[in-house]
Amino acid sequence: MSKNKLNIIIILLLVVAAGVFIRGRTLQSSDVRLYVRHSVTDYAVWKAGYDSFEPMRGDIFYKAVFQSVQDPNDVTVIHDFHTLEAAQAFANSPALKEKMGKIGVIGAPQVWYVKIGAQ
C-alpha cells in the first residue's frame, strides 16, 4: 500500500472517530429526548436562525434537524438532555420562544419528551 493511500485511510479513520466523539454518547436510560415539530415560512431562513441559537443550547449533548419529505417547511428537531428538567427549561425558555417568532415558526409547535423504553 502506498504512503498516500495509508495517509488517506488514517485521515478517514480520524474523521470518523472525531464524528463519534463530537456527536456524543448513546442515550442512557435516564436521558431525555425532546422532539419539536413545527411549520416554518422558509426553511433556509429558519435553519440559519436555528444555527445562530447555538450558544443557548448548553445542556444539549446531541441534536438533529429533519424535514418532511412532502413539505420541506415541516421541520422536526431532536435535542438530547441528561434530565427532563433541563429539557423542559430549554423548551420553555423565553429566549427560545422569541427566537422562534423571529425565524418564521408558524403557529404553536408540537413538543414531546421521551426516554428509552424498558428492555
PASEBA-1860 file (N, C-alpha, C; in nm, 3 decimals):
! residues 119
1> MSKNKLNI> 0.086/-0.118/0.000/0.000/0.000/0.000/0.090/0.123/0.000 ~ 0.054/0.220/-0.083/0.135/0.341/-0.093/0.117/0.428/0.031 ~ 0.213/0.514/0.052/0.207/0.605/0.168/0.087/0.699/0.157 ~ 0.055/0.745/0.036/-0.062/0.833/0.017/-0.191/0.764/0.055 ~ -0.209/0.639/0.012/-0.331/0.565/0.045/-0.340/0.542/0.196 ~ -0.228/0.510/0.258/-0.227/0.490/0.403/-0.265/0.620/0.475 ~ -0.211/0.732/0.431/-0.244/0.861/0.491/-0.393/0.893/0.475 ~ -0.449/0.863/0.359/-0.592/0.888/0.336/-0.676/0.801/0.430
9> IIILLLVV> -0.639/0.675/0.446/-0.711/0.585/0.536/-0.703/0.636/0.679 ~ -0.586/0.678/0.722/-0.570/0.731/0.858/-0.655/0.855/0.878 ~ -0.655/0.945/0.781/-0.735/1.068/0.790/-0.883/1.033/0.799 ~ -0.929/0.940/0.715/-1.069/0.900/0.719/-1.107/0.839/0.854 ~ -1.020/0.756/0.910/-1.047/0.698/1.042/-1.053/0.806/1.149 ~ -0.966/0.905/1.141/-0.969/1.014/1.238/-1.097/1.097/1.225 ~ -1.142/1.119/1.103/-1.265/1.195/1.081/-1.383/1.119/1.140 ~ -1.390/0.989/1.116/-1.499/0.908/1.171/-1.493/0.909/1.323
17> AAGVFIRG> -1.374/0.890/1.379/-1.360/0.891/1.525/-1.400/1.026/1.583 ~ -1.361/1.134/1.519/-1.398/1.267/1.566/-1.548/1.286/1.560 ~ -1.612/1.235/1.454/-1.757/1.245/1.442/-1.828/1.173/1.554 ~ -1.780/1.056/1.590/-1.839/0.982/1.702/-1.820/1.059/1.831 ~ -1.703/1.114/1.853/-1.676/1.189/1.976/-1.762/1.314/1.984 ~ -1.773/1.387/1.873/-1.848/1.512/1.872/-1.998/1.487/1.889 ~ -2.051/1.382/1.828/-2.195/1.355/1.834/-2.239/1.317/1.974 ~ -2.149/1.274/2.055/-2.187/1.240/2.192/-2.206/1.091/2.209
25> RTLQSSDV> -2.249/1.058/2.326/-2.262/0.917/2.361/-2.402/0.868/2.332 ~ -2.421/0.739/2.346/-2.552/0.678/2.329/-2.642/0.722/2.444 ~ -2.770/0.733/2.416/-2.865/0.770/2.521/-2.862/0.667/2.633 ~ -2.863/0.715/2.754/-2.873/0.630/2.873/-3.019/0.629/2.918 ~ -3.056/0.535/3.004/-3.196/0.522/3.045/-3.248/0.647/3.116 ~ -3.160/0.726/3.174/-3.204/0.848/3.244/-3.208/0.970/3.153 ~ -3.154/0.960/3.032/-3.151/1.073/2.940/-3.289/1.095/2.877 ~ -3.311/1.218/2.832/-3.440/1.257/2.776/-3.419/1.315/2.637
33> RLYVRHSV> -3.504/1.273/2.544/-3.501/1.329/2.409/-3.623/1.419/2.394 ~ -3.598/1.542/2.350/-3.703/1.640/2.323/-3.727/1.642/2.172 ~ -3.851/1.621/2.132/-3.892/1.634/1.993/-3.973/1.762/1.980 ~ -3.945/1.838/1.876/-4.022/1.958/1.846/-4.052/1.955/1.696 ~ -4.181/1.964/1.664/-4.222/1.968/1.523/-4.300/2.096/1.500 ~ -4.264/2.167/1.393/-4.336/2.289/1.359/-4.321/2.320/1.212 ~ -4.408/2.407/1.165/-4.400/2.458/1.029/-4.325/2.590/1.032 ~ -4.251/2.614/0.924/-4.176/2.740/0.912/-4.209/2.804/0.778
41> TDYAVWKA> -4.194/2.935/0.771/-4.226/3.005/0.647/-4.122/2.979/0.538 ~ -3.995/2.964/0.577/-3.886/2.944/0.481/-3.777/2.866/0.552 ~ -3.753/2.741/0.508/-3.657/2.655/0.577/-3.518/2.717/0.585 ~ -3.470/2.776/0.477/-3.334/2.833/0.476/-3.320/2.943/0.581 ~ -3.421/3.029/0.592/-3.420/3.136/0.692/-3.426/3.076/0.831 ~ -3.516/2.979/0.849/-3.529/2.914/0.980/-3.399/2.846/1.021 ~ -3.337/2.772/0.927/-3.215/2.697/0.960/-3.102/2.791/0.999 ~ -3.088/2.902/0.931/-2.984/3.000/0.967/-3.009/3.053/1.108
49> GYDSFEPM> -3.134/3.082/1.141/-3.167/3.128/1.275/-3.147/3.020/1.380 ~ -3.183/2.898/1.347/-3.163/2.783/1.437/-3.013/2.767/1.468 ~ -2.933/2.771/1.364/-2.788/2.756/1.383/-2.729/2.869/1.467 ~ -2.784/2.988/1.455/-2.731/3.102/1.531/-2.769/3.097/1.678 ~ -2.860/3.008/1.715/-2.905/2.995/1.854/-2.815/2.900/1.934 ~ -2.711/2.851/1.874/-2.620/2.753/1.934/-2.575/2.787/2.076 ~ -2.539/2.910/2.108/-2.493/2.939/2.245/-2.597/2.912/2.353 ~ -2.724/2.908/2.317/-2.829/2.886/2.416/-2.855/2.738/2.442
57> RGDIFYKA> -2.781/2.649/2.376/-2.807/2.506/2.387/-2.706/2.436/2.478 ~ -2.667/2.498/2.586/-2.563/2.445/2.672/-2.585/2.306/2.727 ~ -2.709/2.267/2.758/-2.735/2.136/2.819/-2.762/2.026/2.716 ~ -2.762/2.059/2.590/-2.790/1.961/2.485/-2.661/1.889/2.449 ~ -2.666/1.754/2.448/-2.545/1.682/2.409/-2.558/1.616/2.271 ~ -2.675/1.621/2.212/-2.693/1.576/2.073/-2.814/1.647/2.016 ~ -2.807/1.681/1.886/-2.920/1.746/1.819/-2.921/1.705/1.673 ~ -3.040/1.709/1.613/-3.054/1.679/1.471/-3.178/1.750/1.418
65> VFQSVQDP> -3.176/1.781/1.290/-3.286/1.850/1.223/-3.335/1.762/1.109 ~ -3.468/1.750/1.098/-3.530/1.671/0.992/-3.634/1.755/0.920 ~ -3.649/1.729/0.789/-3.753/1.793/0.709/-3.846/1.686/0.655 ~ -3.975/1.715/0.649/-4.070/1.623/0.589/-4.036/1.602/0.442 ~ -4.055/1.480/0.394/-4.028/1.455/0.253/-4.135/1.518/0.164 ~ -4.255/1.542/0.219/-4.361/1.606/0.141/-4.355/1.758/0.145 ~ -4.304/1.814/0.256/-4.304/1.959/0.273/-4.175/2.000/0.347 ~ -4.080/2.058/0.277/-3.953/2.095/0.341/-3.967/2.201/0.450
73> NDVTVIHD> -4.082/2.266/0.459/-4.105/2.365/0.565/-4.173/2.304/0.688 ~ -4.190/2.173/0.687/-4.240/2.097/0.802/-4.116/2.037/0.867 ~ -4.076/2.093/0.982/-3.947/2.061/1.043/-3.965/1.991/1.177 ~ -3.884/1.890/1.201/-3.878/1.825/1.331/-3.733/1.829/1.378 ~ -3.714/1.871/1.503/-3.579/1.871/1.561/-3.580/1.781/1.684 ~ -3.464/1.723/1.710/-3.447/1.648/1.834/-3.329/1.707/1.910 ~ -3.345/1.708/2.041/-3.238/1.753/2.130/-3.231/1.653/2.246 ~ -3.112/1.608/2.279/-3.094/1.514/2.390/-3.037/1.586/2.511
81> FHTLEAAQ> -3.096/1.555/2.626/-3.058/1.615/2.754/-3.035/1.504/2.857 ~ -2.964/1.536/2.961/-2.942/1.438/3.068/-3.059/1.432/3.166 ~ -3.142/1.537/3.170/-3.255/1.537/3.264/-3.379/1.597/3.197 ~ -3.494/1.555/3.247/-3.620/1.613/3.200/-3.626/1.762/3.234 ~ -3.576/1.798/3.351/-3.579/1.939/3.393/-3.501/2.027/3.296 ~ -3.385/1.980/3.250/-3.306/2.059/3.155/-3.380/2.071/3.021 ~ -3.443/1.962/2.977/-3.518/1.966/2.851/-3.635/2.062/2.860 ~ -3.708/2.058/2.972/-3.823/2.146/2.990/-3.779/2.292/3.003
89> AFANSPAL> -3.670/2.315/3.073/-3.620/2.453/3.086/-3.585/2.510/2.949 ~ -3.522/2.430/2.865/-3.488/2.476/2.731/-3.615/2.502/2.650 ~ -3.707/2.405/2.649/-3.829/2.417/2.568/-3.917/2.533/2.611 ~ -3.913/2.567/2.739/-3.998/2.676/2.791/-3.924/2.809/2.802 ~ -3.805/2.814/2.751/-3.723/2.935/2.759/-3.785/3.052/2.683 ~ -3.800/3.168/2.747/-3.850/3.286/2.676/-3.760/3.324/2.558 ~ -3.630/3.304/2.572/-3.538/3.336/2.462/-3.565/3.247/2.341 ~ -3.595/3.119/2.365/-3.627/3.028/2.255/-3.756/3.070/2.187
97> KEKMGKIG> -3.857/3.100/2.266/-3.986/3.142/2.208/-3.970/3.269/2.124 ~ -3.891/3.363/2.173/-3.866/3.486/2.099/-3.794/3.455/1.967 ~ -3.692/3.371/1.975/-3.615/3.335/1.855/-3.704/3.266/1.752 ~ -3.790/3.176/1.799/-3.878/3.104/1.706/-3.969/3.201/1.631 ~ -4.017/3.302/1.700/-4.100/3.402/1.634/-4.024/3.480/1.529 ~ -3.898/3.507/1.555/-3.816/3.587/1.462/-3.772/3.509/1.339 ~ -3.765/3.376/1.348/-3.712/3.299/1.235/-3.820/3.227/1.154 ~ -3.945/3.264/1.179/-4.051/3.218/1.090/-4.125/3.092/1.130
105> VIGAPQVW> -4.125/3.057/1.259/-4.206/2.943/1.302/-4.353/2.984/1.295 ~ -4.434/2.899/1.235/-4.576/2.927/1.217/-4.656/2.849/1.322 ~ -4.734/2.919/1.401/-4.820/2.853/1.499/-4.743/2.792/1.615 ~ -4.817/2.719/1.698/-4.758/2.654/1.814/-4.693/2.522/1.772 ~ -4.571/2.496/1.819/-4.506/2.370/1.784/-4.565/2.253/1.861 ~ -4.550/2.134/1.806/-4.580/2.011/1.880/-4.453/1.977/1.957 ~ -4.466/1.954/2.087/-4.349/1.925/2.171/-4.378/1.800/2.252 ~ -4.283/1.707/2.255/-4.298/1.592/2.342/-4.161/1.542/2.387
113> YVKIGAQ> -4.162/1.473/2.500/-4.039/1.423/2.563/-4.048/1.271/2.570 ~ -3.936/1.205/2.545/-3.931/1.059/2.554/-3.801/1.018/2.622 ~ -3.800/0.893/2.669/-3.676/0.832/2.717/-3.675/0.690/2.664 ~ -3.563/0.624/2.673/-3.551/0.488/2.624/-3.643/0.398/2.704 ~ -3.717/0.315/2.634/-3.811/0.224/2.699/-3.738/0.112/2.773 ~ -3.808/0.053/2.866/-3.753/-0.058/2.943/-3.721/-0.175/2.849 ~ -3.612/-0.241/2.876/-3.569/-0.354/2.792/-3.636/-0.482/2.830
END
